[in-house]
Amino acid sequence: MNKPQVKSFLLVLVGLAASGVILTLIQPPFGLSFLAWVAYVPFILIVLSNTRTSRLVLTSYIIAFIYWLGNIYWMGHVTISGWIAFCAYTALLWPALVIALRALRKKKIPSFIAVPVLIVGVEYLQGFFLGGFYWRHLAHSQYANIPLIQIADIFGAAGVSFLVALANALIVELVLAQKDKKLLSVVNVVKVLVVVCAIAGTLLYGDYRIDESADVFEQGPVIAAVQSNLPQSVKDSEIFEVNRKVFERLLGMSRAAGTDGAELVVWPETIIPSIMDKAVWPYLLDPNESIFYHKALCEHAGQGLYVLVGAPGGEIVFQQDQSLALDKYNSAFLYEPGGDGFGGRQSPVKYSKIHLVPFGEVVPFKYNAPWLYNLLMKFSPYDFDYNLTPGKRFTVFDMTGNAEKKDYRFGVMICYEGTIPGIAQGFALDENGVKKVDWLVNISNDGWFVKFTNGKVKPSTELQQHTIASVFRAVENRLSVIRSVNTGISCLIDPLGRIQNGYLTGDLHRKAFNRAGVEGYFADRIVTDSRVTIFSRYGQWLGSGCLIVVLGTLILLLSAWIVRNITKRFSHK
């Protein structure tokens, strides 16, 4: 390359890398959220330059690949090959954004309109093929701006991303107008007014919804979350005595929470290592471990409280040859007062995780493309068939009160289900559009994503970012979310999306984000919210609409390319 070409290449590299750095800084643990309003400006300016599209596509892919490698490094704690493969996939989103943005620009569609639509569409495309990886969106950087994020009850998190992307687009338009000495044109003044009014309207709406909460919030029961601090290497132990000691520590914290007045105590995902479906026990070689945990939990619930625990579920199925097989689930079981001979009993209903994590809980294409399944197994964290069966029902758990206490209902999101808008929405309303739960629970095992060195757990950035996703589930559906997470972060989030720092009683750190990598519990009173939201009724309509625009643009471009090449081939003949 000659000097002008080198200079051009370096400008592209620096510009795209600048956006990658800013997008890193706006999310925890850095938390420089104000930079989100300019994060995409360098990227867009470079994309709209005269640089060849092929160069932009290649450079943007390389920068995006490095960006994802650095920002989801914790996935490498589970599977290095899977981490690299996943980053190679997500890195395709920047080239897709480059191609779509340049195509719409050629069609004379202003960046002011195209940019927010395409950015939100690409954010939703991020999880389109893998069932949902809604992570590190522009909206997530704004989680602590409580008035701003209230629009999520209409638009979902996509509404916040759209607003921030719109501001980025305005800055780009003004920079280009200044270059052409048209900064004070009528069109630009109108654009500025549109963005100012959009932000002001959002904040006014947010203040209104916050003020309104005083009239719609009701004090609910005291709920506790117990938090273990086990890296996956320890949690995977098959030695009963090791697991029993862990169980007894959790049971001790749970009893303390009950003594402190908790009516419901929540334990983390799969913290009980044995299958807790009683119907399966007769088919197990040794059900004694499961029976031990069951009896202890029944006795604990017999103290007059409800205990929700994460554990493997199972179901015996008859295959076509009449042989027996075991369908395995990732489940949540509720133990409640009364019955079963031990003072308490296991609820007759359970929740089994609907959205299984690709490679972590299920490898795709096992039955419809075995050759591809065998290839993908090479990227999995295990060398055996660990596939789980997805659940099919949005199970609602009941807490039956008495003369002094109300009845309550709640739903459970297991692990990354808390990051997926459609899962929380599925629990929110019944077929008549009436709220069917009073709050949501998120149980998780984030012990996969920590390091264990010199006997100490070293947390990763995954823990904070996982917590932030639940903020938007709370606002979208006006439901409190209580989290119980192995290694952290266990906390309570109110229907306004406020992460509660502090509690009625407990021994965890009072600041929620300081609860990573420690063991303990807290108990606090939850609030219920009677409001039914537009998002609960209609879901991700904004994100889905933007996704359709992105996919439609890419499909049209691909179709045009195919037609052009076919035409060329026939014309040469």
Secondary structure, DSSP 8 states (H G I E B T S, - for coil): --HHHHHHHHHHHHHHHHHHHHHHHTSTTT--GGGGGGTTHHHHHHHTSSS-HHHHHHHHHHHHHHHHHHHTGGGGGT-HHHHHHHHHHHTTHHHHHHHHHHHHHHTT--HHHHHHHHHHHHHHHTTTTTT----S-TGGGGTT-HHHHTTHHHH-HHHHHHHHHHHHHHHHHHHHHHHTT-TT-HHHHHHHHHHHHHHHHHHHHHHHHHHHHHHHEEEEEEEEEEE----HHHHT---HHHHHHHHHHHHHHHHHHHHTT-SEEE--TT-S-S---GGGGGGSS--HHHHHHHHHHHHHHTTT-EEEEEEEEEEEEE-TTS-EEEEEEEEEEEEEES-TTSSEEEEEEEEE-SS--BTTTB-TTTTT-HHHHHHHGGGSS-SS------------EEE---SSS--EEEEEEEGGGGG-HHHHHHHHB-TTS-B--SEEEEEEEGGGG-EEETTEEE--THHHHHHHHHHHHHHHHT-EEEEEEETS--EEE-TT--B----SEESS-SSGGG-TT--EEEEEEEEEE----HHHHH-SHHHHHHHHHHHHHHHHHHHHHHHHHHHHHHHH-
